[in-house]
Amino acid sequence: MSAARDLVGYADRPPTIRWPGGAGVAVNFVINYEEGTEYSIGDGDGRSEAALIEVNAPRVPQGDRDLASESMYEYGSRVGYWRLHRLFAERGLPATICAAALALERNPKVAAAIAATDWDVVAHGYRWIEHYRLDEATEREHIAKAYETIERAVGRPPAGWYCRYSRSQHTRRLVVEHGGYRYDSDAYNDEVPYWTEIEGKSHLVVPYSLVTNDAKLLASGGITRAADFAEFLIDTFNVLHREGQTTPRMMSVGLHPRVIGHPGRFAALEAFIDHITATDGVWVAKRADIAAHWRAAMPPAGAA
């Protein structure tokens, strides 16, 4: 196995640094913009996307276009994204756009709206497909194409990288090899950033979360009520805020325009934002700013 595991992490010696302003917890809202680049017949995939849609199983035979699935994704780009964009703009809060690069290229209005903000961008692949299914050469090409496409569409390059669900055994090495990415988020194993070494180079990992993620609202047997999701986010935050008195904590809130963008679910996000903005000791931050702060306050061992 080329991807060595670290089962120890910070263990009983967690970091004691503070976030800017003395905050104990950093909250990062991640808007996953994938619409229009998921698996589709039109893109030669031989099937339509079946994940993160409003039904538990596809109903159209594989090999035929699932126009219902396509339409559900279109809701995210036509309606859901704009509802999220307005919310964060009106509240004056930063967000991180985790974008499948081709999705931005196919929707210039969304790309232009992102370009007009100071939000940071994470590359979520060239397309929203699994990297663990790609051979190494193709994966290397996708990593480079994602960077170039986002820079062209938004006017600034992505700071970080994040795969769909799981990286391959080659991904992290290829991201480091590319040289343009400052960190990756292909990990779910911690609540603060950490350093790893890839072929002799120090590389920063800013972990993500599938726990505090609106995908739970579509999971079979998972959270289905907006009020329950809001309460779950608030409970998570409260624990992290309490622990943040002694050690820094980070909370990634994963959002999908086609999921949280629906009105009945959107209310959960509003309730959570109301809660954290009424609480002291919180840093609502872009992912790139979290990475930059960690890099400055917790440089890799041996750094000058």
PyMOL commands that set and color helices and strands:
alter all, ss='L'
color gray80, all
select helices_A, chain A and resi 20-22+67-91+101-106+108-115+131-133+136-154+171-178+214-217+226-243+263-277+287-297
alter helices_A, ss='H'
color red, helices_A
select strands_A, chain A and resi 25-33+96-99+120-123+160-161+183-184+194-198+201-205+249-255+282-284
alter strands_A, ss='S'
color yellow, strands_A
deselect
rebuild
show_as cartoon
